[in-house]
Amino acid sequence: MTLELVTIPCLKDNYAYLLHDAASGETTLIDAPEAAPILSVLKARRWRLDQILLTHHHGDHIDGVPDIIEATSADILGAAADAHRLPPLTRGLIEADTVQIGAEKGYVIDVPGHTVGHLAFYFPASGYCFTADSLMAAGCGRLFEGTPQQMFESLAKLQQLPPTTIICSGHEYTAANLAFAATIDPENRALQARIRAVTRARSGGHPTVPVALSEELATNPFLRAQDPYIRAQLGMADATDAQVFTEIRALKDKF
């Protein structure tokens, strides 16, 4: 039995996620932008909260922790290297550490770039990967602390996951990310179809995340630096993949 996933809109455009194991009754929260909507879902479903997994230290991912802890006494897990910028951790994590929800094991992936202490959490049995502001729907996070090379290498790790993996990212930025993607990959039919689907979803007030990695591989320009058409569009046919990625990130910053 796979874990049950609940996507919770928070703040203006953030998402938090709950993973629930019916057999054990255990529930894990990934990121805590604000407490009220998360506690509301827990109450409505009559779920106890056992642990919180934090992807990185930015306030729009951790500010709800104090009120949630007061209400639930859940454990807090996050990057050991970023412990000084996170709420007090029950357990510090490094790459290749594991976390447990019922009988299912999740793996910690170090994905610096957006911040230097950013983590992703991958649950292979259920097929979920929580990427927050590293790999985002149709984009990647702005480089506040890390380098383009770091983000390129982080995304390369995530690209190696099975294409069926469901990518759970941290924000509702998909429409804007796709608008940028269309400027450098305008003849991509999969991209055009995704733009239409996202427009319909947002007009109905529906989230556009999570999304399958296969769709990201087909439409997300930050995962497509090797594509000959994009390279030609950028005039970078002979550049390395990392150099093309760096240029795409710079163009997105100006978009």
ZADRENTI-268576 format. One record per atom (N, C-alpha, C, CB): x, y, z; residue in three letters. Coordinates in steps of 0.001 Angstrom, whole numbers, plus 500000, padded with zeros to 6 digits. Glycine has a CB too. Layout:
BEGIN
XYZALA ...
***
This chain:
BEGIN
500848498806500000MET 500000500000500000MET 500883501243500000MET 499041500006501229MET 500620502164499074THR 501396503389499019THR 500868504406500025THR 501370503974497606THR 501710505375500312LEU 501334506441501226LEU 500305507359500584LEU 502564507239501655LEU 499393507860501387GLU 498394508809500907GLU 498991510208500942GLU 497093508738501760GLU 498838510925499845LEU 499397512271499710LEU 498285513311499714LEU 500232512387498420LEU 498461514358500509VAL 497544515496500509VAL 498349516764500255VAL 496755515592501858VAL 497946517515499249THR 498580518785498899THR 497802519918499556THR 498644518979497350THR 498501520795500304ILE 497833521846501070ILE 498321523222500612ILE 498084521658502588ILE 497464524020499966PRO 497846525385499627PRO 498057526212500898PRO 496775526039498731PRO 499114527010500898CYS 499445527873502036CYS 499892529240501523CYS 500557527227502921CYS 499733530243502405LEU 500170531599502070LEU 499606532004500707LEU 501722531693502068LEU 500382532769499933LYS 499906533246498636LYS 500039532182497563LYS 500666534489498221LYS 501175531477497556ASP 501422530532496464ASP 502291529354496885ASP 502073531246495307ASP 502352529063498188ASN 503134527923498682ASN 502296526653498740ASN 503705528229500065ASN 502993525521498825TYR 502354524248499101TYR 503095523518500214TYR 502299523385497834TYR 502320522913501110ALA 502823521931502062ALA 502213520594501672ALA 502472522321503554ALA 502829519515502170TYR 502344518177501825TYR 502264517310503074TYR 503259517517500772TYR 501212516511503142LEU 501089515482504167LEU 501187514113503504LEU 499751515626504950LEU 501956513227504139LEU 502033511833503741LEU 501512510995504891LEU 503485511425503355LEU 500538510125504607HIS 499890509340505658HIS 499969507857505346HIS 498428509766505828HIS 500358507086506357ASP 500391505633506260ASP 499204505071507029ASP 501734505059506804ASP 498247504510506311ALA 497014504038506947ALA 497266502889507906ALA 496015503610505896ALA 498209502016507579ALA 498440500838508408ALA 498939501205509795ALA 499430499916507736ALA 499854502150509875SER 500434502540511167SER 499758503748511783SER 501899502827511006SER 499040504509510965GLY 498450505756511429GLY 499426506911511452GLY 497882505568512787GLY 500642506700510966GLU 501666507748511009GLU 501466508763509882GLU 503070507128510914GLU 501752510017510214THR 501632511101509235THR 502875511979509311THR 500342511947509484THR 503366512349508152THR 504531513231508036THR 504143514460507240THR 505730512499507367THR 504626515618507676LEU 504442516881506976LEU 505751517268506302LEU 503967517995507947LEU 505675517677505054ILE 506842518213504375ILE 506643519709504213ILE 507071517520502995ILE 507454520465504942ASP 507462521921504995ASP 506208522481505681ASP 507580522487503587ASP 506389523669506257ALA 505337524262507089ALA 505270525768506846ALA 505589523965508593ALA 504731526183505710PRO 504648527612505414PRO 503806528394506418PRO 504086527806504041PRO 502695527803506842GLU 501838528399507870GLU 501063527277508539GLU 500865529476507262GLU 500681527511509785ALA 500116526424510581ALA 498639526154510302ALA 500293526729512032ALA 497826527192510156ALA 496375527031510172ALA 495851526034509135ALA 495727528361509948ALA 496197526157507864PRO 495625525203506896PRO 496109523778507118PRO 495965525630505482PRO 497320523618507616ILE 497854522279507875ILE 497130521643509051ILE 499370522337508147ILE 496982522383510138LEU 496282521857511309LEU 494818521571510982LEU 496380522843512483LEU 494240522367510091SER 492850522150509695SER 492688520814508982SER 492366523289508793SER 493615520487508084VAL 493545519211507372VAL 493749518047508339VAL 494597519160506245VAL 494723518185509233LEU 494962517122510215LEU 493713516867511065LEU 496154517488511122LEU 493067517940511486LYS 491860517794512309LYS 490727517161511514LYS 491416519155512858LYS 490535517612510276ALA 489435517097509469ALA 489593515603509182ALA 489340517871508161ALA 490839515166509023ARG 491091513759508702ARG 491357512910509950ARG 492272513653507752ARG 491414513569511095ARG 491685512899512363ARG 493017512147512320ARG 490546511933512704ARG 494003512817511775TRP 495343512254511696TRP 496224512875512775TRP 495952512479510294TRP 497049512070513392ARG 498089512619514262ARG 499294512958513391ARG 498479511609515407ARG 500082513948513816LEU 501296514311513083LEU 502503513823513858LEU 501376515846512849LEU 503317513000513204ASP 504468512399513865ASP 505775513131513607ASP 504608510985513431ASP 505953513659512394GLN 507208514334512098GLN 507023515371510995GLN 508276513319511695GLN 507936516337511001ILE 507984517372509974ILE 509339517276509292ILE 507748518804510580ILE 509335517160507972LEU 510558517175507185LEU 510697518557506550LEU 510550516047506097LEU 511800519222506822LEU 512031520575506311LEU 513030520530505161LEU 512542521511507438LEU 512668521157504044THR 513552521143502875THR 514638522207502955THR 512741521340501612THR 514303523389503497HIS 515310524446503610HIS 514804525518504575HIS 515633525066502212HIS 515649526513504821HIS 515430527409505958HIS 514551528621505673HIS 516731527881506453HIS 514138528865504444HIS 513383530076504140HIS 512069530115504923HIS 513105530165502635HIS 511689531319505342GLY 510534531487506207GLY 509254530934505634GLY 510347532912506510GLY 509088531021504314ASP 507845530514503719ASP 507805528988503639ASP 507665531095502330ASP 508794528343504270HIS 508784526883504387HIS 508862526400505841HIS 509941526301503597HIS 509146527333506768ILE 509308526915508168ILE 508510527742509171ILE 510750526976508537ILE 507904528846508758ASP 507300529754509738ASP 506132529141510495ASP 506837531003509052ASP 505509528106509955GLY 504400527476510663GLY 504821526460511707GLY 503507526819509688GLY 506122526168511788VAL 506576525106512681VAL 506220525351514152VAL 508066524946512549VAL 506478526512514739PRO 506211526672516177PRO 504769526346516569PRO 506530528088516596PRO 503796526863515816ASP 502395526607516163ASP 502020525142515930ASP 501470527520515346ASP 502601524529514912ILE 502312523116514655ILE 502898522247515761ILE 502870522685513283ILE 504096522573516200ILE 504730521815517282ILE 503938521963518575ILE 506181522281517492ILE 503455523162518827GLU 502652523391520038GLU 501399522524520025GLU 502262524881520159GLU 500843522308518828ALA 499598521549518722ALA 499817520047518625ALA 498824522013517528ALA 501013519615518189THR 501191518196517864THR 502383517528518529THR 501325518045516404THR 503390518271518937SER 504640517707519489SER 505359516796518491SER 504341516920520769SER 505236517090517204ALA 505894516286516174ALA 507407516486516218ALA 505351516647514781ALA 508138515473515783ASP 509584515598515612ASP 509874516492514414ASP 510246514206515431ASP 511048517127514426ILE 511462518005513332ILE 512772517490512759ILE 511612519479513816ILE 512793517247511458LEU 513981516760510777LEU 514347517732509664LEU 513757515333510215LEU 515636518030509550GLY 516110518940508512GLY 517603518803508343GLY 515745520388508844GLY 518147519623507483ALA 519561519520507136ALA 520452519804508339ALA 519898520479506001ALA 521341518865508652ALA 522282519075509752ALA 523144520300509498ALA 523167517839509948ALA 523530520515508247ALA 524396521645507908ALA 523692522980508080ALA 524891521512506484ALA 522369522962508112ASP 521594524204508233ASP 520877524296509573ASP 520577524306507100ASP 521296523503510545ALA 520597523467511836ALA 520541524839512495ALA 521276522477512774ALA 521554525665512254HIS 521597526993512874HIS 520549527941512295HIS 522979527598512704HIS 519944527576511150ARG 518948528448510524ARG 517560527825510511ARG 519367528781509108ARG 517422526659511100LEU 516147525955511139LEU 515592525948512558LEU 516305524516510616LEU 514306525652512723PRO 513791525423514080PRO 514591524297514730PRO 512261525074514055PRO 514610524241516062PRO 515387523193516743PRO 515041521803516211PRO 515138523247518257PRO 516070521092515734LEU 515852519812515085LEU 515886518658516079LEU 516887519595514008LEU 514962517736515898THR 515029516468516608THR 516153515614516030THR 513679515721516525THR 516349515743514716ARG 517375514964514024ARG 517886515730512820ARG 516827513593513591ARG 519214515872512723GLY 519834516486511566GLY 520108515448510496GLY 521122517194511961GLY 519923515833509243LEU 520015514899508126LEU 521125515290507158LEU 518685514827507390LEU 521733514277506541ILE 522681514471505460ILE 522268513559504304ILE 524149514175505928ILE 522884513759503146GLU 522533512954501980GLU 522695511468502262GLU 523389513354500785GLU 521743510700501747ALA 521702509242501875ALA 521164508778503220ALA 523079508673501666ALA 520886509705504157ASP 520136509316505345ASP 518746508840504924ASP 520036510498506353ASP 518107508103505796THR 516750507648505520THR 515790508163506580THR 516696506119505451THR 514541508305506181VAL 513451508664507086VAL 512376507603506912VAL 512891510117506794VAL 511533507447507915GLN 510566506349507912GLN 509153506879508118GLN 510910505322509001GLN 508223506372507322ILE 506795506608507544ILE 506126505249507510ILE 506175507592506465ILE 505714504755508650GLY 505199503406508715GLY 506261502441508236GLY 503919503265507885GLY 505905501588507293ALA 506859500621506754ALA 507659501173505584ALA 506136499374506323ALA 507364502383505174GLU 508023502919503979GLU 509221503796504335GLU 507026503720503144GLU 510282503596503571LYS 511532504320503783LYS 511675505417502732LYS 512743503355503733LYS 512098506593503197GLY 512412507689502293GLY 513885508015502365GLY 511576508924502621GLY 514396508590501291TYR 515825508877501181TYR 516059510384501066TYR 516431508145499964TYR 517101510834501723VAL 517471512247501716VAL 518432512502500564VAL 518109512666503071VAL 518125513513499755ILE 518975513914498637ILE 519418515356498871ILE 518224513767497266ILE 520711515594498815ASP 521263516942498983ASP 521155517678497648ASP 522756516890499479ASP 520412518790497623VAL 520163519511496360VAL 520430521009496526VAL 518705519284495884VAL 521692521401496775PRO 522003522824496925PRO 521816523581495617PRO 523432523002497425PRO 521633524877495757GLY 521450525757494613GLY 520585526935495023GLY 520818524999493423GLY 519318526665495295HIS 518418527703495814HIS 518955528213497143HIS 516966527157495982HIS 519292527293498033THR 520088527561499235THR 521184526494499282THR 519193527544500559THR 522184526723500123VAL 523268525740500194VAL 522888524546501061VAL 524536526390500737VAL 521810524650501821GLY 521398523567502702GLY 520092522920502303GLY 521287524067504087GLY 519747522954501032HIS 518455522454500564HIS 518485520931500445HIS 518085523091499207HIS 517422520287500947LEU 517251518842500836LEU 516004518517500014LEU 517158518199502235LEU 516020517338499378ALA 514821516743498797ALA 514598515400499472ALA 514949516583497241ALA 513363514916499449PHE 513000513662500106PHE 512308512755499090PHE 512079513920501343PHE 512864511565498900TYR 512379510639497876TYR 511873509359498516TYR 513487510322496860TYR 510615508998498201PHE 509971507790498709PHE 509711506864497528PHE 508640508124499470PHE 510650505968497237PRO 510550505169496005PRO 509351504239495948PRO 511781504362495840PRO 508937503653497066ALA 507816502714497027ALA 506525503404496597ALA 507626502059498395ALA 506302504605497093SER 505113505372496714SER 505338506219495471SER 504684506260497859SER 506620506466495143GLY 506933507221493933GLY 506842508724494077GLY 506037506799492852GLY 507017509238495286TYR 506969510677495513TYR 508368511228495772TYR 506042511004496690TYR 508639512424495233CYS 509855513155495592CYS 509471514593495906CYS 510921513095494442CYS 509860515051497086PHE 509528516392497560PHE 510743517281497335PHE 509103516381499073PHE 510619518174496345THR 511765518937495860THR 511721520408496233THR 511858518811494383THR 510597520876496776ALA 510445522269497231ALA 510930523245496172ALA 511216522497498541ALA 512014523992496460ASP 512463525060495568ASP 513740524689494819ASP 512687526335496359ASP 513997523381494671SER 515088522939493794SER 514475522701492417SER 515807521630494348SER 514013521494492135LEU 513227521243490929LEU 511799521690491191LEU 513277519736490516LEU 511348522663490406MET 509995523186490553MET 509202522843489297MET 510009524726490803MET 507905522970489372ALA 507063522681488212ALA 507439523611487065ALA 505560522831488567ALA 508004523047486011ALA 508418523774484801ALA 509575524739485046ALA 507242524539484238ALA 510254524617486180GLY 511358525532486453GLY 512294525004487514GLY 510831526871486873GLY 513065525910488070CYS 513897525605489244CYS 514014526869490074CYS 515318525070488829CYS 514413526707491319GLY 514461527835492228GLY 515540528847491870GLY 514677527347493619GLY 515285530080492210ARG 516283531138492025ARG 517499530826492900ARG 515687532547492378ARG 518670531214492443LEU 519907530876493153LEU 520238531964494171LEU 521081530692492157LEU 519651531860495348PHE 519904532846496386PHE 521277532680497021PHE 518839532760497446PHE 521752531449497130GLU 523029531195497805GLU 523972530339496964GLU 522785530518499141GLU 523441529338496308GLY 524281528408495572GLY 524706528942494218GLY 523566527112495396GLY 525481528159493512THR 525980528506492190THR 525181527796491109THR 527462528157492068THR 525253528282489866PRO 524609527547488783PRO 525104526102488672PRO 524839528266487472PRO 526383525883488887GLN 526922524532488814GLN 526302523641489880GLN 528439524556488964GLN 526131524182491088GLN 525500523394492152GLN 524073523011491779GLN 525504524175493472GLN 523306523973491268MET 521924523665490903MET 521875522689489737MET 521165524946490549MET 522758522859488772PHE 522814521935487642PHE 523057520511488130PHE 523915522356486651PHE 523989520344489053GLU 524306519019489580GLU 523156518481490435GLU 525602519068490405GLU 522486519365491178SER 521340518928491985SER 520216518411491094SER 520826520082492867SER 519915519150490025LEU 518852518717489127LEU 519246517446488383LEU 518513519825488132LEU 520536517290488108ALA 520998516060487455ALA 520704514834488321ALA 522506516146487156ALA 520833514989489637LYS 520480513887490543LYS 519001513540490412LYS 520810514257492007LYS 518172514562490421LEU 516729514332490386LEU 516282513775489042LEU 515982515623490685LEU 516976514142487970GLN 516642513616486646GLN 516830512110486556GLN 517484514296485592GLN 517645511554487434GLN 517927510119487385GLN 516835509283488050GLN 519258509833488048GLN 515879509920488702LEU 514779509179489308LEU 513894508591488205LEU 513950510096490253LEU 513115507568488519PRO 512217507008487502PRO 511283508074486932PRO 511393505857488095PRO 511024508069485639PRO 510170509087485028PRO 508769509150485625PRO 510066508836483558PRO 508324508044486216THR 506991508025486823THR 506948508718488184THR 506516506598486971THR 508113509113488714THR 508159509779490014THR 507287511029490006THR 509607510143490384THR 506519511211491073ILE 505670512399491218ILE 506468513471491951ILE 504340512064491987ILE 506696514594491276ILE 507490515688491819ILE 506572516652492558ILE 508271516420490696ILE 506828516795493858CYS 506030517667494726CYS 506876518888495058CYS 505569516920496039CYS 506637519969494339SER 507433521176494532SER 506696522178495410SER 507779521811493182SER 507372523287495716GLY 506925524119496815GLY 506046525313496510GLY 508060524587497488GLY 505820525610495223HIS 505095526840494881HIS 504214526658493653HIS 506077527980494644HIS 503235527532493536GLU 502384527610492360GLU 502971528654491402GLU 500911527965492753GLU 504095528294490790TYR 504769529170489833TYR 504671528628488412TYR 506232529347490220TYR 503885527590488198THR 503937526850486953THR 503618527714485741THR 502988525693487013THR 502586528524485795ALA 502186529317484630ALA 503298530271484215ALA 500902530105484930ALA 503899530953485179ALA 504989531880484859ALA 506209531128484329ALA 505375532703486100ALA 506496529973484917ASN 507629529186484449ASN 507410528709483012ASN 507862527989485376ASN 506203528288482694LEU 505908527835481343LEU 505967528988480344LEU 504537527173481300LEU 505537530168480748ALA 505621531331479859ALA 507068531610479484ALA 504996532572480524ALA 507966531478480465PHE 509386531640480150PHE 509871530517479255PHE 510221531689481431PHE 509515529280479572ALA 509970528135478780ALA 509623528308477312ALA 509356526842479309ALA 508459528878477033ALA 508010529043475653ALA 508886530020474878ALA 506570529516475629ALA 509613530880475570THR 510473531844474877THR 511736531186474322THR 510857532979475821THR 512159530064474902ILE 513380529413474409ILE 513105528039473805ILE 514389529278475538ILE 511876527571473897ASP 511519526254473358ASP 510141526338472697ASP 511527525164474485ASP 509949527315471797PRO 508588527625471324PRO 507958526545470461PRO 508609528895470553PRO 508735525643469886GLU 508160524633468999GLU 507909523289469698GLU 509074524421467815GLU 508066523275471011ASN 507879522054471796ASN 506377521803471971ASN 508593522165473189ASN 505867520762471296ARG 504425520499471342ARG 503974520078472737ARG 504054519417470329ARG 504821519326473439ALA 504462518929474804ALA 504354520148475703ALA 505493517943475374ALA 505227521110475494LEU 505188522347476264LEU 503914523127475966LEU 506420523208475961LEU 503539523229474719GLN 502317523953474365GLN 501090523283474968GLN 502170524044472843GLN 501076521952474956ALA 499949521235475552ALA 499893521471477053ALA 500048519733475258ALA 501063521515477680ARG 501090521750479132ARG 500610523159479456ARG 502514521533479692ARG 500982524125478647ILE 500515525496478864ILE 498989525541478828ILE 501110526452477800ILE 498404524866477860ARG 496939524850477776ARG 496322524171478997ARG 496484524137476494ARG 496911523059479426ALA 496372522337480580ALA 496486523154481859ALA 497091521008480752ALA 497606523838482026VAL 497811524657483225VAL 496867525852483220VAL 499275525134483316VAL 496648526442482063THR 495708527568481974THR 494311527133482402THR 495670528135480537THR 493895525948481954ARG 492584525432482360ARG 492541525169483859ARG 492252524146481592ARG 493591524558484377ALA 493611524232485804ALA 493540525487486662ALA 494865523438486149ALA 494336526484486324ARG 494366527696487137ARG 493065528488487007ARG 495553528571486736ARG 492451528462485835SER 491172529173485678SER 490096528534486532SER 490732529188484205SER 490264527248486853GLY 489331526560487734GLY 489759526563489182GLY 489152525162487281GLY 490862527227489479GLY 491355527319490847GLY 492041526058491346GLY 490232527648491753GLY 492518525218490425HIS 493132523944490805HIS 494656524062490841HIS 492709522831489828HIS 495316523343491762PRO 496781523326491778PRO 497337522671490517PRO 497294522587493022PRO 498539523069490130THR 499215522459488993THR 500372521569489440THR 499723523537488045THR 500491521360490725VAL 501452520422491292VAL 500661519487492210VAL 502618521170492073VAL 501182518265492440PRO 502420517721491898PRO 502274517305490448PRO 502873516545492720PRO 503409516883489861VAL 503444516531488449VAL 504473515426488239VAL 503773517771487573VAL 504272514596487237ALA 505197513501486957ALA 506529514028486430ALA 504579512526485949ALA 507604513393486840LEU 508930513763486342LEU 508980513662484824LEU 510014512870486970LEU 508286512706484243SER 508288512567482784SER 507818513845482102SER 507399511396482361SER 506830514520482694GLU 506343515773482115GLU 507384516873482262GLU 505026516201482779GLU 508091516868483392GLU 509178517835483569GLU 510283517606482542GLU 509753517743484993GLU 510640516354482315LEU 511709516049481365LEU 511343516500479955LEU 512013514550481372LEU 510047516501479660ALA 509596516875478322ALA 509422518377478134ALA 508302516190478020ALA 509250519126479225THR 508833520529479083THR 509641521530479901THR 507407520653479463THR 510388521085480899ASN 511095522002481789ASN 512456522327481185ASN 511252521392483215ASN 512701523576480774PRO 513959523898480093PRO 515193523677480961PRO 513931525325479630PRO 515038523725482271PHE 516181523524483157PHE 516629522065483201PHE 515840523998484557PHE 515809521180482662LEU 516186519769482543LEU 516527519409481096LEU 515051518869483056LEU 516598520412480231ARG 516728520151478799ARG 517917520886478178ARG 515451520550478084ARG 518956521116478982ALA 520123521841478465ALA 520811521091477337ALA 521116522099479583ALA 520598519782477236GLN 521227518987476189GLN 520445519021474881GLN 521380517561476652GLN 519265519621474872ASP 518404519585473705ASP 518983520439472565ASP 516997520068474076ASP 519183519867471360PRO 519804520624470262PRO 519008521865469860PRO 519970519730469056PRO 517683521781469896TYR 516867522934469504TYR 517070524098470471TYR 515378522547469447TYR 517034523824471784ILE 517240524886472767ILE 518640525468472621ILE 517024524356474202ILE 519630524627472405ARG 521006525102472215ARG 521092526027471000ARG 521975523906472046ARG 520405525659469918ALA 520412526500468722ALA 519719527831468984ALA 519733525775467556ALA 518601527781469704GLN 517878529006470044GLN 518758529972470821GLN 516628528676470852GLN 519628529420471670LEU 520485530248472524LEU 521822530555471871LEU 520717529560473854LEU 522077529996470702GLY 523367530190470052GLY 524505529539470813GLY 523646531655469891GLY 524226528357471405MET 525202527689472270MET 525380526229471859MET 524764527774473744MET 525433525979470573ALA 525497524599470082ALA 526712523850470604ALA 525510524588468572ALA 527814524548470824ASP 529059523885471238ASP 529348524020472732ASP 530220524451470456ASP 528418524568473501ALA 528635524769474935ALA 528391523467475696ALA 527713525887475473ALA 528874523413476926THR 528567522276477791THR 527139522400478299THR 529564522193478977THR 526594521289478769ASP 525240521325479339ASP 525172522302480503ASP 524807519920479803ASP 526209522318481327ALA 526224523222482483ALA 526222524674482044ALA 527444522948483364ALA 526935524994480965GLN 526951526367480458GLN 525588526770479904GLN 528023526522479374GLN 524933525841479224VAL 523593526131478714VAL 522624526340479871VAL 523097524990477798VAL 522704525484480876PHE 521850525651482054PHE 522080527028482682PHE 522126524532483092PHE 523315527428482829THR 523647528718483442THR 523017529865482659THR 525174528905483518THR 523052529775481339GLU 522442530813480511GLU 520925530825480673GLU 522813530607479038GLU 520313529649480728ILE 518856529578480910ILE 518464530208482245ILE 518364528105480843ILE 519229529919483288ARG 518933530495484604ARG 519075532011484576ARG 519861529899485675ARG 520106532512483893ALA 520303533959483802ALA 519164534621483035ALA 521644534275483129ALA 518711533978481974LEU 517587534531481195LEU 516305534539482022LEU 517372533717479898LEU 516078533477482792LYS 514881533438483626LYS 514917534527484678LYS 514733532076484291LYS 516089534832485228ASP 516195535885486231ASP 515790537243485682ASP 517605535951486767ASP 515928537423484382LYS 515587538712483732LYS 514168538723483160LYS 516585539015482609LYS 513505537556483185PHE 512210537430482513PHE 511106538168483247PHE 511836535973482374PHE 
***
